[in-house]
Amino acid sequence: MNLPNKLTLSRILMVPIFMLIIIPIPDWMFESSTLSFIHPQLSAVNDYILNYGNYLAAFLFLIAASTDGLDGYIARKRKQITRFGKFLDPIADKLLVTAALIALVERNDLTSWAATVIIGREFIITGLRLVAASDGIVIAASKWGKIKTITQIVAIIATLLKNYPITIIWPEFPLDRYLMVIAVIATIYSAYDYIMKNSNVIDFNK
């Protein structure tokens, strides 16, 4: 396995670690009499997750997201583009963002509407690409697709950090909400852009 594919795979492997860091321990574990002997330890871990999980998760998410452009750059520069890499890279990207959105909804830090729009867009464009691929057509990443990805990453990190360090000078300014609105708008427009530019793939008259 070449270096670009290893970086892509590492992004996938970071997802379960990310989830463990940010999502609190479920209530049923505290209510279980079988696990009563470790309830104090579970409580301590939960307190740590609730107080510091967002910040650790933001750091891990940033590292994982940074490998997105890096693996592609290395693959192109070293001419190490492979079928496995083409298959794995979009999966890693979508899995990372989806995991972050679900975790933020779980923690009540994000509305499910925003998460549904962003995740739903991925289903739509993936479906479009599958239909195109069946006809031998390859839909390349567009400018708006890249803008969508950047705005999503920035909005997710701001939400994970709870607007830190902006809160130091402007505690009440909801930067994360504005950034998420921008990300949702960019997501919707990128979907529209893909569909309109590739409308020949789908015959709306049939």
Number of C-alpha atoms within 10 A of each C-alpha: 8 12 13 24 22 13 21 24 18 14 24 20 14 16 22 11 12 23 17 14 24 26 20 20 17 10 8 9 14 16 11 11 10 10 12 13 10 11 16 11 11 18 14 11 16 19 14 14 20 16 11 14 23 23 19 16 24 22 16 19 22 15 13 22 19 14 18 18 10 14 22 20 15 17 17 12 10 11 9 17 18 14 8 10 22 12 10 15 21 14 15 22 18 17 16 23 21 18 15 24 24 20 22 21 17 15 14 10 16 20 15 15 11 18 20 15 14 24 18 15 19 16 12 14 17 13 12 18 19 15 15 17 13 10 10 9 13 12 16 9 9 13 10 18 17 14 15 22 19 15 20 23 22 16 23 25 24 21 24 25 21 19 20 17 11 15 14 9 9 12 12 10 12 15 19 22 19 12 20 23 16 16 24 23 17 22 27 17 16 22 20 15 16 20 16 12 11 15 12 10 18 13 7 7 4 4
